[in-house]
Amino acid sequence: MKVTKTAALQQLPSKMATGIQGFDELSHGGLTLNRTSLLLGGPGSGKTVFALQTLINAARRRDEPGIFVAFEETTRQIIANAACFNWGLPALARNKLFFLEAHLSPEVVQSGAFDLSGMLAMLKAKKQEMGARWIVFDGIDVLLTLLQNPIAEMREIYRIRDWLADNEMNAIVTAKIEDGISETVNYGFMQFMMDCVIRLSRRLEHGVSLHRIQITKYRGSDFVAGEYPVSFGSSGMEVGAPEPSEIKHTASTERISAGFERLDTMLGGGLFRGSSTLITGVPGTSKTTLAGKFAEAACRRGERTLFVSFDEGAEPIMRNLASVGIQFKPHVKSGLLRMYSARTESIGAEDHLIKLKALIREHRPRCLVIDPLSAIAKAGGLVAARAVANRIIYMAKDEKVTVMITAISEGDDPQTEATELQISTVADTWIHLSYIVRSGERNRALTIIKSRGTWHSNQVRELVLSEAGPMLADVYTAGGEVLMGTLRWEKEVEESARKTQRRADVDHKQRELQFVEADTRARIKALELDLQRQRAELASYSRDNEARTLSSSEREHELCKMRSADPERRAGLTPANAKPKGGNGSGHSGNGKKARKEVRDAP
Amino acid sequence: MRRKKTPIKSPASAVMPALVMRLYVVNNAPNSLLAIANLAAICKEFLHDNFKLEIVDVLAEPLRALADGILVTPSLAKLSPSPAANIVGNLSDKSGVMRALGIRG
């Protein structure tokens, strides 16, 4: 059923884009050139808008004139109804469009059978006059019921088809069907004849009106089967185009700030560009603040940012964020930041998706905040909301937009919180905010539950809000728990006191050691001095002794001299010390030997 | 309603005609041929040539018919006397046509 878009366009070059956002994707290019498409739908399902918008787009964008044959409404009504869209219809109606008011007034008397050959002849003339390329038969069922004859109805339908084929126009025929019932009976043959059949429907789900579109048949063309949501915005009808079933997102390794440094550190360096982050938490855990910080950081980097709020208006958000030091005003003023707030009670989830798509197209943001996405589940059913939530994330990825989504969780347990929208599996990073109540205090705690493709901190951190913005407090643990609030503050004070004490202790010890060192040095000095003294003493003592020895031998000599003792004997007794006196020094040794011999011989 | 001067078929009548009509047809279309025949029969039977009928072939003058607000064919417009009336169809319902045209039978 599906081929890629480009392939479809190559195969079928003869398609005319309707210009209806999303429908051209659904139909792989629009409506087939010079063929007839049938729009079926209940009252108020948007048939006229679809047809008129296609006509107007052709006239405005490709300068192709068109004819609008209105079987149901008057031209005045149509123009008045179209005034709520920014189509500039009155001006176009004068130049490029022709409206044929083709409803028979109630005063007209019907008598017998009639046919459309006259009208078709008139339309042909008009077509040739204005060079029309498009024609719409809006509400053909109204005309056909006047025929009061199924065979005649079929005959006229064939007549129209043949006329269209002859005149080579792109045609749209709309017909009203009551939901589900008579349509196969009444217009079954019409569906056989037409090349393309589009079903529009409107139904109520949980009190919310949901519009849908479905291509049920497209001769000679691929198309995306299935029902798709339709919404009506200022530019007219938009179709929630189908997403490609294959996920083809590029993975960036560029890191961008999640808002502030400590959070980036916890995330292993920040968020990956183009990734999606989910912030969950019960009300009041400052999800918006965190998302706001992210948006502000993006704006400071000069990146276009879109901030979507589903629970508050832009003004209160800016005021509230300003109280924690997050300034949006300058960025809004410069046009970098676009604020969009919407209620979620009355609109289906898919309308929000379409609106978001339009906003992304318009603003081209690089960063997107949706706060809180869980609000879209308020209206239109949870199943739809889940699908939309996933599609929003995928859409952001397709557009390479870094998205931060907040979701309100019912409980503080991250496991249960995840189930509401079931987006936690799609999100790349999941930050959970909770309250931790301990010692009579309620403190905000931040946990990173997951972050794909990157290291991240596993620690529960306290989130502190101040005028300077959100901040993660220093980590103090006690008994295996991260301390928060007053406990942390006490611990901080205690810690700093202990630090001071420790510093004093160290100083003291240092001084003590210095003293001991000095003491030891002093003692070494004293001992050295003592040693010197002792050495000196020893030296002086030995000198004395020598002197004394010398003087005693000299004295002996003197004495000998004085006593005139026998010098020979003296010489013989002290041969080594005896110093020969007088002139016979040269013959001393010889004499000595002789003398010693003499001494030995003598006794 | 503006152009009344080129009657295709205008039975001779010196006085002001009792009925002025214009019939829009598509040449040779079965319903149109039927309408012409049906109207002619009524006129012959009840008006005795005291009427004025213009037959406009939409194929020949489509833009005129468009300007006149014609949608389907055949379509009969009673122009005078007032009130004006419009009848669509092959005029096979004789009494209905007569009532709409204000002809008493």
Interface residues (C-beta under 8 A of the other chain):
Chain A: L100 E101 A102 L104 S105 E107 V108 V109 Q110 S111 G112 A113 F114 D115 L116 S117 G118 M119 A121 M122 K124 A125 K126 E129 L143
Chain B: Y24 V25 V26 A29 N31 S32 L34 A35 N38 V58 L59 P62 L63 A65 L66 G69 I70 L71 V72 T73 P74 S75 A85 N86 I87 V88 G89 N90 L91 S92 D93 G96 V97 R99 A100
